[in-house]
Amino acid sequence: MPTAATGPLITQALDMTEAIHVRPVVLSDFPAWKPLWDGYNAFYGRHGDTALPLEITKMTWSRFFDVYEPMHALVAESAGELIGLTHFLFHRSTIQLGPSCYLQDLFTAESARGKGVGRRLINEVYRCAQTSGVERVYWHTRETNTTAMQLYDKVAEKQGSVVYRKLL
């Protein structure tokens, strides 16, 4: 887990003049968040005929602003543009007393990849989890997502789990 020293919101430079700022999403971010969300979904094969219905996108967006929902969203911003997003949620666990944090979505705009955006977003999720008394953050990725796994191997421990699912 990161310490307080890893949690500043203004972070490393994209170049000598552009800083990365990680912050909670706000309602007015929707037009800039949506292309990142669409890019994330396209990466996982949800585009064209298999795209998420707009109803799901709208409900997902609304959950970020509902105080009764355990779902949260952060965005990374540089030079006034959104360049990354992450969505995470807190939930109970059968193997510990306190809640866990599931980092569900993480995406960086192609033009900003390899510049520390993903790391900053993950570190801010860690900070939010620690502030909320959460002791564990976890996530899944595809075995083929080798570029992202290079970062994940540096910021977390690979558990070796296999995920099964069945659509009902």
C-alpha positions as CSV (number, residue, x, y, z in Angstrom):
1,M,0.0,0.0,0.0
2,P,1.2,3.5,-0.7
3,T,2.0,5.9,2.2
4,A,0.9,9.5,2.6
5,A,4.0,10.4,0.6
6,T,2.6,8.8,-2.5
7,G,-0.7,10.8,-2.5
8,P,-0.2,14.3,-3.8
9,L,-2.8,15.3,-6.4
10,I,-0.5,17.3,-8.6
11,T,2.0,14.9,-10.0
12,Q,4.8,14.2,-12.4
13,A,4.9,16.1,-15.6
14,L,3.8,14.9,-19.0
15,D,6.5,17.1,-20.4
16,M,8.2,20.1,-18.9
17,T,5.0,22.2,-18.7
18,E,2.0,19.9,-18.2
19,A,1.1,18.4,-14.8
20,I,-1.3,15.6,-14.1
21,H,-4.1,16.4,-11.7
22,V,-6.2,13.5,-10.3
23,R,-9.6,14.4,-8.8
24,P,-13.1,13.1,-8.3
25,V,-15.3,13.4,-11.4
26,V,-17.9,16.2,-11.5
27,L,-21.1,16.4,-13.4
28,S,-19.7,18.8,-16.0
29,D,-17.0,16.2,-16.9
30,F,-19.5,14.0,-18.8
31,P,-18.7,15.2,-22.3
32,A,-15.0,14.7,-21.7
33,W,-15.4,11.5,-19.6
34,K,-17.6,9.7,-22.2
35,P,-14.9,9.3,-24.9
36,L,-12.6,7.8,-22.3
37,W,-15.4,5.5,-21.2
38,D,-16.0,4.5,-24.8
39,G,-12.3,3.9,-25.4
40,Y,-12.2,1.7,-22.3
41,N,-15.1,-0.3,-23.4
42,A,-13.8,-0.6,-27.0
43,F,-10.5,-2.0,-25.5
44,Y,-12.6,-4.8,-24.0
45,G,-14.5,-5.5,-27.2
46,R,-17.6,-3.5,-26.3
47,H,-18.1,-1.3,-29.4
48,G,-20.2,-1.2,-32.5
49,D,-22.8,-3.9,-32.4
50,T,-21.5,-5.0,-28.9
51,A,-21.4,-1.5,-27.4
52,L,-22.9,-1.0,-24.0
53,P,-26.4,0.4,-24.2
54,L,-26.6,4.1,-23.5
55,E,-28.9,3.2,-20.6
56,I,-26.0,1.5,-18.8
57,T,-23.6,4.4,-19.4
58,K,-26.2,6.9,-18.0
59,M,-26.8,4.7,-15.0
60,T,-23.1,4.2,-14.4
61,W,-22.6,8.0,-14.6
62,S,-25.4,8.7,-12.2
63,R,-24.1,6.2,-9.6
64,F,-20.9,8.3,-9.2
65,F,-23.0,11.1,-7.7
66,D,-25.4,9.0,-5.6
67,V,-24.3,9.2,-2.0
68,Y,-26.0,5.8,-1.3
69,E,-23.9,4.1,-4.0
70,P,-20.5,2.6,-3.1
71,M,-19.2,3.4,-6.6
72,H,-16.7,6.2,-7.1
73,A,-14.9,7.8,-10.1
74,L,-11.7,9.7,-10.5
75,V,-10.3,11.4,-13.6
76,A,-6.8,12.5,-14.5
77,E,-6.5,15.9,-16.1
78,S,-3.7,17.7,-17.9
79,A,-3.7,21.1,-19.7
80,G,-7.5,21.3,-19.1
81,E,-8.3,17.9,-20.8
82,L,-9.3,14.6,-19.2
83,I,-6.7,12.0,-20.1
84,G,-7.6,9.1,-17.8
85,L,-10.3,7.6,-15.6
86,T,-10.8,5.0,-12.9
87,H,-13.9,3.7,-11.2
88,F,-13.9,1.8,-8.0
89,L,-16.3,0.5,-5.4
90,F,-16.2,-0.6,-1.8
91,H,-17.8,-3.8,-0.7
92,R,-17.9,-6.3,2.2
93,S,-15.9,-9.4,2.3
94,T,-16.3,-12.9,3.9
95,I,-12.5,-13.0,4.7
96,Q,-12.0,-9.8,6.6
97,L,-13.9,-7.5,8.9
98,G,-13.5,-4.3,7.0
99,P,-14.5,-3.6,3.4
100,S,-12.5,-4.2,0.3
101,C,-12.0,-1.9,-2.7
102,Y,-12.5,-3.2,-6.2
103,L,-10.8,-1.1,-8.8
104,Q,-13.2,-1.9,-11.7
105,D,-12.1,0.3,-14.5
106,L,-8.8,2.0,-15.4
107,F,-8.2,3.8,-18.7
108,T,-5.7,6.3,-20.0
109,A,-6.0,8.1,-23.3
110,E,-3.6,6.7,-25.9
111,S,-1.8,10.0,-26.2
112,A,-1.0,10.0,-22.4
113,R,0.1,6.4,-22.0
114,G,3.5,5.7,-20.5
115,K,3.5,9.0,-18.8
116,G,2.5,8.1,-15.2
117,V,-1.3,8.6,-15.6
118,G,-2.3,5.1,-14.7
119,R,0.0,5.0,-11.7
120,R,-1.4,8.3,-10.4
121,L,-4.9,7.0,-10.8
122,I,-4.1,3.8,-8.9
123,N,-2.3,5.7,-6.2
124,E,-5.3,7.9,-5.7
125,V,-7.6,4.9,-5.4
126,Y,-5.1,3.6,-2.7
127,R,-5.3,6.9,-0.9
128,C,-9.2,7.0,-1.1
129,A,-9.3,3.4,0.2
130,Q,-6.9,4.1,3.1
131,T,-8.9,7.3,4.0
132,S,-12.1,5.1,4.1
133,G,-10.5,2.5,6.4
134,V,-10.1,-0.1,3.6
135,E,-7.2,-2.4,3.9
136,R,-7.2,-4.1,0.5
137,V,-7.5,-2.9,-3.1
138,Y,-7.7,-5.4,-6.0
139,W,-8.6,-5.6,-9.7
140,H,-8.6,-7.9,-12.7
141,T,-7.2,-7.5,-16.1
142,R,-7.0,-9.6,-19.2
143,E,-4.0,-11.9,-19.6
144,T,-3.3,-10.2,-22.9
145,N,-3.1,-6.7,-21.3
146,T,0.7,-7.0,-21.0
147,T,1.4,-3.3,-21.3
148,A,-0.8,-2.5,-18.3
149,M,0.5,-5.5,-16.4
150,Q,4.0,-4.0,-16.5
151,L,2.7,-1.2,-14.3
152,Y,0.5,-3.4,-12.2
153,D,3.5,-5.6,-11.3
154,K,5.1,-2.5,-9.9
155,V,2.2,-1.2,-7.8
156,A,0.5,-4.4,-6.5
157,E,1.0,-8.1,-5.9
158,K,-0.2,-10.6,-8.6
159,Q,-2.3,-13.2,-6.9
160,G,-2.5,-15.7,-9.7
161,S,-6.3,-15.9,-9.6
162,V,-8.4,-17.1,-12.5
163,V,-11.8,-15.4,-13.0
164,Y,-14.9,-17.4,-14.1
165,R,-18.2,-16.0,-15.0
166,K,-21.6,-17.1,-16.5
167,L,-24.0,-14.7,-17.9
168,L,-27.6,-15.4,-16.8
